[in-house]
Amino acid sequence: METLFLILGTGQKVLQNVDSKEYKRTKYFLNSDTEKIVCESPFVGEAIIKLSKNKFSEVHIFGTNSSMWETLFAHSIISRERTSDYEELVSIFPRIWKSVEQRTLDKNPELIEWLEHYLTEYFEVKTFCHIIPVGENEQQLWEIFDYIIKLDIPQGKISFDITHGLRYQPFLILFTLFYINSIKDGKVKIGNIYYGALELQYSANNVGKAPIFEFGIFSELLQWINASEIFRKYKDPEDLSRLLNNYEKSEDLGEMIKNISFSYNTNLYNDIIELSKKLSDYKYDKENFPRTFDYIFPKIVEFSNDINKQSNKVNKLLKISQQQLKYHNYGQSILTLWEAIVEKYKSQKQIKNKFDAQKQFSEELKNKGDKIFTSEVKNSFDYLKKLKSIRNRIAHLDDINNRYEEINIESIRNLVNYFSGNLDKINF
């Protein structure tokens, strides 16, 4: 399903200082249409609807009390001149005109219902009319925001015509749509952005016909912004991977990024290290990727290089723990830190099997106490005991209440910082 948002302006009266509010009839065509089929109308919104037959399930028209509602109504009933209800429609027109002149249309819901009813018949699409403030101050702009947010918009795409309205109104509505996309978990997406280029109708290529541009770039940019922001905050590149999979030549890198995201989220340490190496060595050819990714790829490689430049596996695991801490994955940070310490123990004791090393390390920690070290830094044993306690509660079901005093952000940060600075000086 796709919904269309339109802004209804005040006509040319304000701009040209003439007495009548009207838009000249213009021959519009969709610039993307190879056949250049024309719709002649004073309203670009009508042209968008009729040139996109059966595309929209709903149309929402936004205007102020002084927008050209009466002109739109008059235009919509011209074709009904020979119908039985024409006289009734003509009798309604002065009431709408008077309400617009007095700027009281929002106080006359029955007139808005008439508008919606006959515009629905005229456009052959369910049409809703919304009276919004002009937006002369931030309070009014927030009122417009609240109004749009509370609309019952069906799931699917929302396309938007930005041709008319005061220049800041399309910006506000567009950003509100971005917000709706976010809070609706992507179930309401941004469709095309339309612009009726009336000023181009007399160019040599158009010969008296105005092109309607339809841009999908805004929707695509929003997706890249959201994916980039998730990566910036949490270093989770999975959404970037999904976007890359839309481009045939970048699918292999998209798959690699998806795998490293999965590895991070499941603490598959060996996979993280291996995939980071592959990612750092990847030969990037910008011709195969969308330009939006050109500026993100160096950040992903930088993230991988932080791991690869470490001299051994212990330090690589420490780096992963630091990264997890920085991006608020506290439980994973602790689990990785424990693995780094066990890895050092395994290496020094020359134990081949990781699980044997884990078992032996836990037994020695329990039975030997601080004698587990052959050389240590001050408070090493206390920090190690605390790490084991927190690690066990995170890794296993902990049903003991009131443990926040021991397990909190500060205690986790202190553990990661302590062992990051001292693990290389500790020997088992």
C-alpha positions in Angstrom: 0.0 0.0 0.0 1.2 3.5 -0.8 0.0 6.8 0.6 0.4 10.2 -0.9 0.9 13.4 1.1 0.2 16.8 -0.6 0.5 20.4 0.6 -2.2 22.8 -0.6 -0.8 26.3 -1.1 -2.6 29.7 -1.1 -2.4 30.1 -4.8 -0.8 33.0 -6.7 -2.8 35.7 -4.9 -0.1 36.3 -2.3 2.7 36.1 -4.8 1.2 38.2 -7.7 -1.0 40.6 -5.7 -4.1 39.7 -7.7 -7.6 39.5 -6.3 -8.4 35.9 -7.3 -6.8 32.8 -5.8 -6.1 30.5 -8.7 -3.4 28.4 -10.3 -3.2 28.4 -14.0 -3.9 25.1 -15.7 -0.7 23.4 -16.6 0.2 20.4 -18.7 2.1 18.1 -16.4 4.0 14.8 -17.2 6.0 12.4 -15.1 9.6 12.9 -16.0 10.2 9.1 -15.6 7.5 8.3 -18.1 9.0 7.5 -21.5 5.7 8.1 -23.2 5.3 11.6 -21.6 1.6 11.2 -21.0 0.1 14.5 -20.0 -2.4 15.6 -17.4 -3.7 19.2 -17.6 -4.6 20.6 -14.2 -4.1 23.6 -11.9 -3.0 21.2 -9.2 0.2 19.2 -9.5 -1.2 16.8 -6.9 -4.0 15.9 -9.2 -1.5 15.2 -12.0 0.5 13.0 -9.7 -2.6 11.0 -8.8 -3.9 10.6 -12.3 -0.6 9.9 -13.9 0.1 7.2 -11.3 -3.1 5.3 -11.8 -4.0 2.8 -9.0 -0.7 3.5 -7.3 -2.0 5.2 -4.1 -4.5 3.8 -1.7 -4.9 7.1 0.3 -4.3 10.8 -0.3 -3.8 13.2 2.5 -4.0 16.9 1.7 -2.5 19.4 4.2 -3.3 23.1 4.1 -3.9 26.0 6.4 -7.2 27.8 6.9 -6.3 30.2 4.1 -5.2 27.6 1.6 -7.1 27.4 -1.7 -9.6 24.8 -0.6 -12.5 26.6 -2.3 -10.6 26.6 -5.6 -9.8 22.9 -5.3 -13.4 22.2 -4.5 -14.7 24.3 -7.5 -12.2 22.5 -9.8 -13.3 19.1 -8.6 -17.0 19.7 -9.3 -16.7 21.2 -12.8 -17.0 17.7 -14.3 -20.3 17.1 -12.4 -22.1 19.9 -14.1 -24.6 17.6 -15.7 -25.2 15.5 -12.5 -28.3 15.7 -10.3 -26.4 16.9 -7.3 -24.6 19.7 -9.1 -26.9 22.5 -7.7 -26.3 21.2 -4.2 -22.5 21.3 -4.8 -22.7 24.8 -6.1 -24.6 25.8 -3.0 -21.8 24.4 -0.8 -19.1 26.4 -2.6 -20.0 29.8 -1.0 -19.8 28.3 2.4 -16.3 26.9 1.8 -15.2 30.1 0.2 -16.5 32.1 3.1 -14.8 29.8 5.6 -11.5 30.2 3.8 -11.9 34.0 3.6 -12.6 34.1 7.4 -10.0 31.5 8.1 -12.4 29.3 10.0 -12.5 26.1 8.0 -11.1 24.1 10.9 -14.2 25.2 12.9 -16.5 23.7 10.2 -15.9 19.9 10.2 -19.0 19.3 8.0 -17.4 21.4 5.2 -14.2 19.3 5.5 -16.3 16.2 5.2 -17.9 17.6 2.0 -14.4 18.3 0.6 -13.2 14.8 1.5 -16.3 13.1 0.0 -16.2 14.8 -3.4 -12.4 14.8 -3.7 -12.5 11.1 -3.1 -15.0 10.7 -5.9 -13.0 13.1 -8.2 -9.6 11.5 -7.6 -11.0 8.0 -7.3 -8.8 7.5 -4.2 -9.8 7.8 -0.6 -8.9 11.4 0.2 -8.5 13.2 3.6 -8.2 16.9 4.2 -6.2 18.3 7.1 -6.1 21.8 8.4 -2.8 22.6 10.0 -1.3 25.8 11.5 0.8 28.1 9.3 3.9 27.3 11.4 4.8 30.8 12.3 6.7 29.7 15.4 8.1 26.5 16.9 5.0 25.8 19.0 2.9 25.7 15.8 5.5 23.5 14.1 5.3 21.1 17.0 1.5 21.1 16.7 1.9 20.1 13.0 4.3 17.4 14.0 1.9 16.1 16.7 -1.0 16.2 14.2 0.8 14.1 11.6 2.2 11.6 14.1 -1.4 10.9 15.4 -2.7 10.2 11.9 -3.8 6.6 11.3 -1.4 5.9 8.4 -1.5 2.4 6.9 1.7 0.3 6.7 3.6 0.7 3.5 5.2 3.7 1.7 4.4 7.4 2.0 5.2 9.5 -1.0 5.2 13.2 -0.7 4.8 16.2 -3.1 6.9 19.1 -1.9 5.9 21.5 -4.7 3.6 23.8 -2.7 3.4 25.3 0.8 5.6 27.7 2.6 9.2 26.6 2.1 9.7 25.3 5.6 6.5 23.2 5.7 7.8 20.5 3.3 11.0 20.3 5.4 9.0 19.8 8.6 6.7 17.2 7.1 9.6 15.3 5.5 11.5 15.1 8.8 8.3 14.0 10.5 8.0 11.2 8.0 11.6 10.2 8.8 10.6 10.1 12.4 7.5 8.0 11.7 9.7 5.6 9.7 11.9 5.2 12.8 9.1 4.7 15.5 7.1 2.4 13.3 10.2 0.1 13.0 10.4 0.6 9.3 6.8 -0.5 8.7 6.0 2.9 7.3 8.6 3.8 4.7 9.4 6.9 2.7 8.4 6.4 -1.0 9.1 8.9 -3.7 9.5 12.7 -3.3 7.6 14.6 -6.1 8.3 18.1 -7.4 6.3 19.7 -10.1 8.8 21.9 -12.0 6.3 24.6 -13.3 9.3 26.9 -14.0 10.7 24.4 -16.6 7.6 24.2 -18.8 9.0 26.7 -21.2 12.4 25.2 -21.6 13.4 23.9 -25.0 13.0 20.3 -24.1 9.5 20.6 -22.5 7.7 22.8 -25.0 5.0 24.1 -22.7 4.7 21.0 -20.5 5.9 20.9 -16.9 7.9 17.8 -15.7 7.0 16.2 -12.4 10.2 14.9 -10.9 10.0 11.8 -8.6 13.1 11.1 -6.5 13.7 7.9 -4.6 17.1 9.1 -3.3 15.6 10.5 -0.1 14.3 7.1 1.0 17.6 5.5 0.1 19.6 8.1 1.9 17.5 7.6 5.0 18.3 3.9 5.0 22.0 4.6 4.8 21.8 7.3 7.5 20.0 4.8 9.9 22.5 2.0 9.1 25.5 4.3 9.4 24.2 5.6 12.7 23.8 2.1 14.1 27.3 1.3 13.1 28.7 4.5 14.6 27.0 4.0 17.9 27.2 0.2 18.3 29.6 -0.9 15.6 26.9 -3.3 14.4 27.2 -3.4 10.6 24.3 -5.8 9.9 22.0 -3.1 8.4 24.9 -2.0 6.2 25.2 -5.5 5.0 21.5 -5.7 4.1 21.8 -2.6 2.0 24.9 -3.9 0.2 23.0 -7.0 -0.7 20.8 -4.8 -3.0 23.8 -4.3 -5.2 24.9 -7.4 -7.1 28.6 -6.7 -7.3 28.9 -5.9 -3.6 27.1 -9.0 -2.3 30.4 -10.8 -1.2 31.4 -7.9 1.0 27.8 -7.6 2.3 28.0 -11.3 3.3 31.4 -10.8 5.0 30.1 -7.9 7.0 26.9 -9.8 8.0 29.1 -12.7 9.2 31.3 -10.4 11.3 28.2 -8.8 12.8 26.9 -12.2 13.7 30.2 -13.2 15.2 30.3 -10.1 17.4 26.8 -10.6 18.6 27.5 -14.3 19.5 31.1 -13.9 20.8 32.6 -16.2 18.2 36.1 -14.9 18.9 38.0 -16.9 16.4 35.6 -15.9 13.7 35.8 -12.3 14.7 39.6 -12.4 14.4 39.6 -14.3 11.1 36.9 -12.1 9.5 38.6 -8.9 10.6 41.7 -10.0 8.8 39.8 -10.8 5.6 38.0 -7.4 5.9 41.3 -5.5 6.3 42.7 -7.3 3.3 39.7 -6.7 1.1 40.4 -5.0 -2.2 37.8 -2.3 -2.4 36.8 -1.2 -5.9 34.5 1.8 -5.5 33.0 1.2 -9.0 31.2 -1.8 -7.6 29.6 0.0 -4.6 27.0 2.7 -4.0 28.7 6.1 -3.4 27.1 6.2 0.1 29.3 3.3 1.1 32.5 4.9 0.0 32.7 6.9 3.1 31.7 4.1 5.5 34.0 1.4 4.3 37.2 3.1 5.7 35.5 3.2 9.1 34.7 -0.5 9.0 38.3 -1.3 8.0 39.6 0.9 10.8 37.5 -1.1 13.2 38.9 -4.4 11.9 42.5 -3.0 11.9 42.2 -2.2 15.6 42.1 -6.0 16.1 44.5 -7.1 13.4 47.4 -4.8 14.5 47.6 -6.5 17.9 50.6 -8.8 18.2 49.0 -11.9 19.6 45.6 -13.5 20.2 45.5 -12.4 23.9 45.8 -8.8 22.9 43.3 -9.3 20.1 40.8 -10.6 22.6 41.5 -7.7 24.9 40.9 -5.3 22.0 37.5 -7.0 21.3 36.6 -6.6 24.9 37.5 -2.9 24.9 35.4 -2.5 21.7 32.4 -4.3 23.2 32.7 -2.1 26.3 32.9 1.1 24.3 29.8 0.2 22.4 27.8 -0.7 25.5 27.9 -4.5 25.0 28.8 -5.0 28.6 28.0 -8.7 29.0 29.9 -9.6 25.9 32.8 -7.4 27.0 33.2 -9.4 30.3 32.9 -12.7 28.5 35.6 -11.7 26.0 37.9 -10.4 28.8 37.7 -13.7 30.6 38.6 -15.5 27.3 41.6 -13.2 27.0 42.9 -14.2 30.4 42.3 -17.9 29.8 44.0 -17.6 26.5 47.1 -16.2 28.2 47.0 -19.0 30.8 46.6 -21.6 28.0 49.6 -20.1 26.1 51.9 -20.0 29.1 51.0 -23.4 30.3 51.3 -24.7 26.7 47.9 -26.4 26.9 46.6 -27.3 23.4 42.9 -27.7 24.1 40.9 -24.6 25.0 38.4 -26.4 27.2 41.1 -28.2 29.1 42.7 -24.9 29.7 39.4 -23.4 30.9 38.9 -26.3 33.3 42.4 -26.3 34.7 42.5 -22.5 35.1 39.2 -22.5 37.1 40.5 -25.3 39.4 43.8 -23.6 40.0 42.1 -20.3 40.7 39.8 -22.1 43.3 42.5 -24.2 44.9 45.7 -22.1 44.7 44.2 -18.6 45.3 46.7 -15.9 44.7 49.4 -18.6 44.3 48.1 -19.1 40.8 50.5 -16.3 39.7 54.2 -16.6 39.3 54.3 -12.9 38.9 51.5 -10.4 39.4 50.5 -6.8 39.6 49.0 -5.4 42.8 45.4 -6.5 43.4 45.5 -9.0 40.5 43.9 -11.8 42.5 41.1 -9.5 43.8 40.3 -8.3 40.3 40.4 -11.9 38.9 38.0 -13.2 41.6 35.6 -10.3 40.9 35.9 -11.0 37.1 35.1 -14.7 37.6 32.1 -13.9 39.8 30.6 -11.4 37.3 31.4 -13.6 34.3 29.6 -16.6 35.9 26.5 -14.5 36.7 26.4 -13.1 33.2 27.1 -16.5 31.5 24.7 -18.5 33.6 21.2 -17.9 35.0 21.5 -15.6 38.1 18.4 -15.5 40.2 20.0 -13.7 43.2 18.6 -10.2 43.7 20.3 -7.0 44.6 23.5 -7.7 42.8 23.7 -4.3 41.1 26.2 -3.1 43.7 28.6 -5.7 42.3 27.6 -5.8 38.6 27.3 -2.4 37.1 28.8 -0.3 34.3 31.5 1.1 36.5 32.6 -2.3 37.9 32.8 -3.7 34.3 34.7 -0.7 33.0 37.2 -1.0 35.9 37.8 -4.7 35.2 38.4 -4.1 31.4 40.6 -1.1 32.1 42.6 -3.0 34.8 43.4 -6.1 32.7 43.9 -4.1 29.5 46.7 -2.2 31.3 48.2 -5.1 33.3 47.5 -8.5 31.7 50.9 -8.4 29.8 52.7 -8.1 33.2 50.9 -11.1 34.8 52.3 -14.6 34.6 50.8 -17.9 35.7 
